[in-house]
Amino acid sequence: MASRVLFLFLGFVCHVATAGRTCPRPDQQPYATVTPLKNVYDPGEQIVYSCQPGYESRGGMRRFTCPLTGHWPINTLKCTPRVCPFAGILENGIVRYTTFEYPKMISFSCNTGYVLNGTDTAKCTEEGTWSPALPVCSPVTVTCPFPPVPNFATLSDYKPRPGNNSLYQDKAVFQCLPQYAMFGNDTITCTAHGNWTELPECRDVKCPFPKRPDHGFVNFPAKEVLSYKDKATYGCHETYTLDGPKEVECSKFGNWSAEPSCKASCELPVKKATVLYEGEKVKIQEKFKNGMLHGQKVSFFCKNKEDKCSYTEDAQCIDGTIEVPKCFKTHSALAFWKKDASEIEPC
């Protein structure tokens, strides 16, 4: 009787001990699903790992049983993307891709003279096939009619085929009549769809009469109206310099290509000095005895007393004004024992 009681007691203890060792929710594997998926599993319950659509197993267990220890075995299952057939060659075209794995896309384009027959993109499907089916590049066989000529334009370059037709990629070039400006590309091309690219437009463009600059003059054609491509020439009175181009042109936008002006010359505040002009030493009182023209630039020599050397600073005539560098000192002829800054070794 005592032994039977002991047996029942040990069985109860064993049941209590094993009943508490459940398995937890299983780890998630990339691109895999677990069936059934629960938070707790009793010993002996089974789960099955399966790869998601578009992925396949590359080894490792798929079915696991919850052990009495309550710890799931190590899972070595790897789900990798399916790989679609190689599609890296498209005859007479180009395939653009990064990989052929699910769910990547690839794109297609054809070489000049060929047209895409089919889709321009395809996707690697869950089954490892391309969808839609891969395209082909077919030769372009279309023709274009004789090109239409825009108003106020002429055909300057065009060679028709027999029957006055044009083949794919044939070109026609237009030229606007005088005083008309072209807007758009002067060249059109026969497309793969049997039509021409967009025609240019020739517009009648007028410009206002150019203004006479202060201290100068402007000449232009003696016409009631100035039109596209008409020209005007500018000049300045004595002691003034033209700032801008001598000749300007009426542009396609109805304005002049530039608006030159006349700038005053500079009277030098320094009567005597040696300066650098265009890389050469010159005497300012000789080279610029009549003053400096607008835009002209010279470099004055200055002394560095500490290092006993010389350096230069620039001065430029700007519309009647020039500023002599503060470092410049006029050399006195009385101090004959001192060297002029222009005669000292440069720093």
C-alpha positions in Angstrom: 0.0 0.0 0.0 2.8 2.4 0.9 4.7 1.7 -2.3 1.5 2.4 -4.4 1.1 5.8 -2.6 4.8 6.6 -3.3 4.4 5.7 -7.0 1.4 8.0 -7.3 3.2 10.8 -5.5 6.3 10.6 -7.8 4.0 10.5 -10.9 2.3 13.7 -9.7 5.6 15.4 -9.0 6.9 14.4 -12.5 3.7 15.7 -14.1 3.9 19.0 -12.4 7.6 19.4 -13.3 7.0 18.6 -17.0 3.8 20.6 -17.3 5.7 23.8 -16.5 8.3 23.5 -19.3 6.5 25.1 -22.3 8.1 26.5 -25.4 7.9 30.3 -26.1 7.0 32.0 -29.3 9.5 30.9 -32.0 12.0 33.3 -33.5 11.1 35.0 -36.8 13.3 34.0 -39.7 13.7 36.5 -42.6 11.2 35.9 -45.4 9.7 32.9 -43.5 6.3 32.1 -41.8 5.6 29.8 -38.9 2.5 27.5 -38.7 0.9 27.5 -36.2 2.1 30.7 -34.7 1.4 31.0 -30.9 2.9 32.6 -27.9 3.1 29.3 -25.9 3.6 25.6 -27.0 3.3 22.5 -24.9 5.9 19.8 -25.1 5.3 17.6 -28.2 3.6 20.3 -30.2 5.0 20.8 -33.7 5.6 23.9 -35.8 6.6 24.2 -39.5 8.7 27.0 -41.1 8.0 27.7 -44.7 9.4 30.4 -47.0 7.2 33.2 -48.2 6.2 33.4 -51.9 9.1 34.4 -54.0 11.6 32.8 -51.7 13.0 29.3 -51.3 14.9 27.2 -48.8 18.6 26.7 -49.2 19.0 24.0 -46.5 18.1 23.6 -42.8 15.2 22.1 -40.9 11.6 23.1 -41.5 9.7 21.1 -38.9 10.3 21.4 -35.1 8.8 19.8 -32.0 8.7 21.5 -28.6 11.0 19.4 -26.4 10.6 18.8 -22.6 13.4 21.3 -22.0 11.2 24.1 -23.3 13.9 25.4 -25.7 13.4 25.3 -29.5 16.3 23.7 -31.4 18.6 26.0 -33.4 17.0 27.0 -36.7 19.3 27.0 -39.7 16.6 27.7 -42.3 17.6 30.3 -44.9 15.0 31.7 -47.3 16.6 33.4 -50.3 15.0 35.2 -53.2 14.1 33.2 -56.3 16.4 34.1 -59.3 14.9 34.7 -62.7 16.6 33.5 -65.9 19.5 35.7 -67.2 18.2 38.6 -69.2 21.3 40.6 -69.7 21.4 40.5 -73.5 18.8 42.2 -75.8 19.7 42.0 -79.4 20.0 45.6 -80.9 19.2 47.0 -77.5 20.2 47.5 -73.8 19.1 45.8 -70.6 19.5 47.8 -67.4 19.5 45.9 -64.1 21.0 45.5 -60.7 20.1 41.9 -60.0 17.8 39.2 -61.4 16.3 38.2 -58.0 12.7 38.5 -56.9 11.1 41.2 -56.7 13.6 43.3 -58.8 12.7 45.1 -62.0 14.7 45.4 -65.2 14.3 47.9 -68.0 14.9 47.8 -71.8 15.7 50.3 -74.6 16.6 49.8 -78.2 19.5 51.2 -80.3 19.1 53.9 -82.9 17.2 52.5 -85.9 15.2 50.0 -83.8 11.9 50.2 -81.9 10.9 48.3 -78.8 8.3 45.6 -79.5 6.9 44.8 -76.1 7.3 46.2 -72.6 10.0 48.6 -71.5 10.1 47.0 -68.0 9.7 43.5 -66.5 9.5 42.2 -63.0 10.9 38.9 -61.5 7.8 37.2 -60.2 7.3 34.8 -57.2 7.6 31.9 -59.5 11.0 33.0 -60.8 9.8 34.1 -64.3 9.7 37.5 -66.0 6.5 39.4 -66.3 5.6 40.7 -68.8 7.6 38.6 -71.3 10.9 40.1 -72.5 10.6 42.4 -75.5 12.5 42.4 -78.8 14.0 45.3 -80.8 12.7 45.4 -84.3 14.1 47.5 -87.2 12.2 50.7 -87.8 10.5 50.6 -91.2 8.2 53.6 -91.1 8.4 56.6 -93.5 7.5 60.2 -93.1 5.8 62.4 -95.7 7.4 65.5 -97.2 8.1 67.9 -94.3 5.7 70.8 -93.8 7.4 74.2 -94.0 6.7 76.8 -91.3 5.3 80.3 -92.2 8.1 82.7 -93.3 10.6 79.9 -93.6 12.4 77.9 -96.3 14.0 74.5 -96.5 17.7 75.0 -96.4 18.8 71.4 -96.3 16.7 68.4 -97.2 17.2 65.3 -99.4 13.9 63.5 -100.1 13.8 59.7 -100.8 12.1 58.3 -103.9 8.4 59.2 -103.7 9.2 62.4 -101.7 9.2 60.3 -98.5 11.7 60.2 -95.7 13.0 57.3 -93.6 13.4 57.1 -89.9 16.1 59.5 -88.6 16.1 61.5 -91.8 16.4 65.3 -91.2 15.2 68.5 -92.6 16.7 72.0 -91.8 14.8 75.3 -92.1 15.9 78.9 -92.4 13.7 81.9 -91.6 13.3 84.7 -94.2 15.2 88.0 -93.5 14.0 90.0 -90.5 12.2 86.9 -89.1 13.7 85.2 -86.0 13.5 81.4 -85.4 12.1 80.0 -82.2 12.7 76.3 -81.7 15.1 73.9 -83.3 15.9 74.6 -86.9 16.3 70.8 -87.6 13.4 68.3 -87.5 13.7 64.5 -87.6 11.6 61.7 -88.9 10.5 59.7 -85.9 9.8 56.0 -85.4 6.1 56.8 -85.4 6.1 58.1 -89.0 5.9 61.8 -88.1 8.3 64.7 -87.8 9.5 66.3 -84.6 8.2 69.7 -83.6 8.4 72.5 -86.2 10.2 75.7 -85.4 8.4 79.1 -85.7 9.6 82.2 -87.6 8.4 85.5 -86.0 8.6 89.1 -87.2 10.8 90.8 -84.5 11.3 94.6 -84.1 13.7 96.5 -81.9 13.4 100.1 -80.6 15.8 102.7 -81.9 19.0 102.6 -79.9 19.7 105.4 -77.5 22.6 107.8 -78.0 25.1 107.5 -75.2 26.2 110.5 -73.2 29.4 112.0 -74.7 29.1 109.7 -77.7 27.1 108.8 -80.8 25.3 105.8 -82.4 24.7 105.0 -86.1 22.0 102.6 -87.4 20.2 101.9 -90.7 18.0 104.8 -91.9 14.7 102.8 -91.8 11.3 103.4 -90.3 11.5 100.2 -88.3 14.6 98.3 -87.1 14.2 94.5 -87.3 15.9 91.3 -86.2 19.6 91.1 -87.2 19.8 94.9 -87.9 23.0 96.4 -86.5 24.1 99.6 -84.8 27.6 101.0 -84.2 28.7 103.2 -81.2 31.5 105.7 -80.7 32.6 108.3 -78.2 33.8 111.9 -78.2 37.5 112.7 -77.5 38.8 111.8 -74.1 36.0 109.3 -73.6 36.2 105.5 -74.0 33.5 103.1 -75.2 32.5 100.7 -72.5 31.0 97.7 -74.3 31.1 96.4 -77.9 31.4 98.8 -80.8 28.7 97.0 -82.8 25.4 95.6 -81.4 22.6 93.6 -83.0 18.8 93.4 -82.7 18.2 90.1 -81.0 15.3 87.6 -81.5 13.8 88.8 -78.2 13.3 92.4 -79.5 16.2 94.0 -77.7 19.7 95.0 -78.5 22.6 92.6 -77.7 24.3 95.3 -75.6 23.9 99.0 -74.5 27.4 100.5 -74.7 28.2 103.7 -72.8 31.0 106.3 -72.9 33.3 106.6 -69.9 35.5 109.5 -69.0 39.3 109.5 -68.9 41.3 110.1 -65.7 43.6 112.9 -64.9 46.5 111.5 -62.9 47.1 113.1 -59.5 50.7 111.9 -59.6 52.9 113.9 -61.9 56.0 111.7 -61.8 56.5 108.0 -61.1 57.7 104.7 -62.5 54.8 102.2 -62.7 54.1 98.8 -64.1 51.9 98.8 -67.2 51.1 95.6 -69.1 54.1 93.9 -67.5 56.6 96.6 -68.3 58.1 99.5 -66.3 57.0 102.9 -67.7 57.2 106.5 -66.6 53.7 107.6 -65.9 54.4 111.2 -66.9 55.4 110.1 -70.4 53.1 107.1 -71.1 50.0 108.9 -69.7 50.8 112.6 -70.3 47.2 113.0 -71.7 45.6 111.0 -68.9 44.5 107.4 -68.6 41.6 106.0 -70.5 38.7 104.3 -68.8 39.6 100.7 -67.9 43.4 101.1 -68.1 45.3 99.8 -65.1 48.8 100.4 -63.7 50.7 99.1 -60.6 52.5 101.5 -58.3 55.7 100.5 -56.5 55.6 100.7 -52.7 58.4 100.2 -50.1 58.4 97.7 -47.3 60.7 99.5 -44.8 61.0 96.6 -42.4 62.1 94.0 -45.0 63.8 96.6 -47.2 62.0 95.4 -50.3 59.3 96.6 -52.7 55.8 95.4 -53.7 53.1 96.7 -56.0 49.5 97.7 -55.7 47.1 98.3 -58.6 45.2 101.4 -59.6 42.6 101.5 -62.3 40.8 104.4 -64.1 37.1 104.0 -63.7 34.9 106.6 -65.5 37.1 109.6 -64.6 38.3 108.4 -61.2 41.5 106.7 -60.1 42.7 106.1 -56.6 46.5 106.0 -56.0 47.5 103.4 -53.4 48.2 105.0 -50.0 51.5 103.1 -49.7 52.9 105.0 -52.7 55.3 107.8 -51.9 56.6 110.3 -54.5 60.4 110.0 -54.8 62.1 113.3 -54.1 64.9 114.2 -56.5 66.6 116.0 -53.7 67.1 112.7 -51.8 69.5 111.4 -54.4 71.0 108.9 -52.0 67.7 107.1 -51.6 66.5 104.6 -54.1 63.1 104.9 -55.7 60.7 102.0 -54.8 60.8 100.8 -58.4 64.6 100.3 -58.1 64.4 98.1 -54.9 64.4 94.3 -55.1 60.9 92.9 -54.9 59.7 91.2 -51.7 
